[in-house]
Amino acid sequence: MRTATTLLAALLLALAAGTSAAQDQELPRLSGHVVDEAEVLATETEDRLIRLLSDHEAATGNQVVLVTLSSLRGHDVSDYARRLCLYWQGETSEQHCGVLLIVVPAERAVRIEVAQALAEALPEETRRTIVQREILPFFHSEELAAGIEHGLRGILAALAGGYIPPPDPRPEAFTRTLGVIVSFMVSGLYLLALAYALLRRRRPTIVAAAPVPAGEAPMQAASGRW
C-alpha cells in the first residue's frame, strides 16, 4: 500500500511539473526591454523605446519592460502579467519586472504591473491615471504605438517623482454629450408644442417623429480595456 501511495505521489508531481513546463512554453522569453510579440511597433519606434528604457535602467537601476502579446492564451490579463513576471524572474538572477507594461491588441487589454519595491513610486491611482489618460485615448483612435510610448514616458516620469497627469478628458466628453441631449430634448418639446397648436386649430397635419441619435457616450476605461 505504501509503495502504491509513493508511486501515485511521484506521478502527481511529474504531472504537475509537466503542466508547469507546458504553461511556461506559452510565455514569451525576456529578450530585452521591449518584447513586441504582437508586432505593433515600427522598427524606428521600437529602437527609440529600447534606448529610452535602457537609459532609465542605467541611470536608476529600475527595469521597465514593455511586452505586446498576440493573445492571452485564455488567461486573465492580471494573472498572465503576474505569471510572466515570475517566469522572467526565474530566468536569471538579475532583477526583472520592476515595472511591466503589457498590451494585448487582439483582446483590447492593457495593464501596468509593478513590483512591490516600486509600488510606492507608482501607486495604483497613478497607474490607473496613466492607463486612462496617457494610453487609452490613443488606443481608442487605433494609435497603439503612440499610446504605448506616452504610457511608458508617464511611467518613467512617475518613477522619477515628476509625473504630471494630463487633464481628464471625461468631463469635457460628458459636457458635450449633455449638450447634445439637451438640444434634442428642446427640439422635441418644440415639435410637440407645434403639433399641439396645429391640432387645436383643427388643421390636419402629419408629425413625423425623427429618430433621435444617442449622443457620444463619455469615454469609460474599465479594467484597462478599450
N, C-alpha and C positions, 0 to 999 in steps of 0.2 A: 504493500500500500504506500509505504514511504517512497519507494522508488518511482511509483506511478505519479505521485504528487510532485516529486522533484522534476520528473520529465515534463509534466504539464506546466510547471512554473518556468522551466527553461524554454518551452515552446512559446509561452505567452511573452516572455522577454524578447525572444527572437522576432516574434510578430510585431511587437511594439517598436523594436529597433528598425525593422523593415519599413513600417509605416512612417516613422520619423524620417528615414532616409528618402523615402518616396516624396514626402512633403517638401523636404529640403531641395529636391531636384526641381520643384516648381518655382523656387525663389531665384531671382537674378543674382549673379555674382557682383560683388563690390569691385568694379573695375576703375573707379575714380570718383571724383566729386560729382560727376554727372553720369547717370545711368539712363540713357534715353531709349528704353526698350520699345516704347510706342512710336518712336521716330517722329516727334513733333517739332524738333528743333533743327533749324538750318545749321550747317557746319560753322558758319561765322558766329552765330548766336551761341552755339554750344561751346566754342572755344573761348568766347568772352566770359561766359558764366564759369567755366573751369578756372580761368585766371582770377576772376573775382573771388571765388570760394577758396582757391589755393592761397591767395594773398591774405585772406582773412584768417585762415588757419595758421599761416606762417607768423602772422602778427599777434594772434591771441591764443593759439593752441586749441581753439574750439573748432570742431569739424561740423560743417553744414553740408548735407548731401541732398541732391535732387534725384529722384527716380520717377520716370514715367513708365507706366505699365500698359500693355495691350489688354490685360484682363486681371481681375482679382481672383480668378480661378474658383469662383463660387464662395469666396470668403467676404466677410465684412471688412471695410477699409481700415477700421481701427485695429481689428485683430490682425489683419495682414501686415500693417505697419509695425506692430509690436513683434510679430514673428520675424519680420525682415531684420529689424534691429538686433534681435537676439542671435539670429543666424550670422549676421555680419560680425557681431562682437566675437563670435566663436571662431571666425576665420583666421584672425591674427590676435596677437597680444596687445595690439595698439587700441587706443580708444576710438570707437566708431559710433556713428549715430548720435552725436551731440545734439544735432537737430536734423530731422528728416522731413523734407517736403515731398509728398507723394501725390502724383497726379495720374488719374486713370480716365482718359478722354472718352473711351467707349462706354464707360459706366457713369460718366459725368460726376466723378468723385474726386475730392481733394482733401488732404489732411496734413496738418503740421504736427509731427511727433517730436517731443523734446525729452532729453534725458533729465533725470532728477536734478543733476548738478546745475543745469541751466534753467530750471523751471522758474526760479525767482526772477531772472533777467527776461524770461519770455513766458509770462503767466498766461493762463487760459484766456483772459479777456483780451490781451494783446494779440494772441494767436487768432482769436475769432475776428478781431478787427482787421488783421492783415488779410485773412481769407475773404471777408465780406467786402472790404473797401479797396484792397490792392489787387486781388486776384480775380474774384468773380465778375466784376464789371467788364473786364477784358474777355473772360471766358464766355459771357453772355453774347458777346459780339464775335465769338469764334476766333479771337486773337489769343491763342493759347500761349505762344512764345512771349508775348508782351505781358500777359498776366503772370506767367512764371517768373519772369525777370523782375517785375515790380514786387512780387511776393518775396523773392529772395533778398532783394535790396531792403525791403521792410524788415525782414528777419535780422539781417546784419545790423541795421540801424538800431533795432531793439536790443540786440546783444551788446551794442556799444553804448547803450543808455541814451541815444539821441533820436529815438523814433517819434515822429510827429504824424499822427494819422491824418489822412485827407478828410475833407468834410463827408459826412454820411449822406449818400445820395437819396436815401429813402424818404426823408421829409419832403424834399422837392418833388419826388415822384408822387407822393401822397397828395401834396397840394395840387399838382397838375391833374391827378385823377379826380380829386374832389371838385375841381373847377369844371371838368367835363361833365360830371354827374349833375351838378347844379345847373349847368347850361341846358342839359337835356330836360331836366325837371321843369325849368322855367318855360322852355319851348312847349313841353307837353301841356302845362297849365294854360298857356296862351291859346293853344289849339282847342283845348276843352272849352275855354271861355268863348272862343269864337264860334264853335259849334253850337253851344247853348244859345248864344244870341241869335244865330241863324234859325234855330229850331223855334224859338219864341216868335219869330216873325213869320213862322209857318212857310218858310221858303224851303222847298226840297233841296237837299244837298247830300253829297256823299263825302263822308270824312274817312279818308284812308289813313290808317294807323301806320306810320313809318316805323320800320324796325329801329330800335334804339341800340346802337353798338355799345358794348361794355367798354368802359374806359380802360386804359393801360393799368394793369394791377401794379401796386408798389412792389419793387423787387424784394423778395424774401429769400435769403440764403439759408436753407435748412440743412443741417447735418453736413455742411460742406459740399453740397451738390448744386449743379446749375442746369 
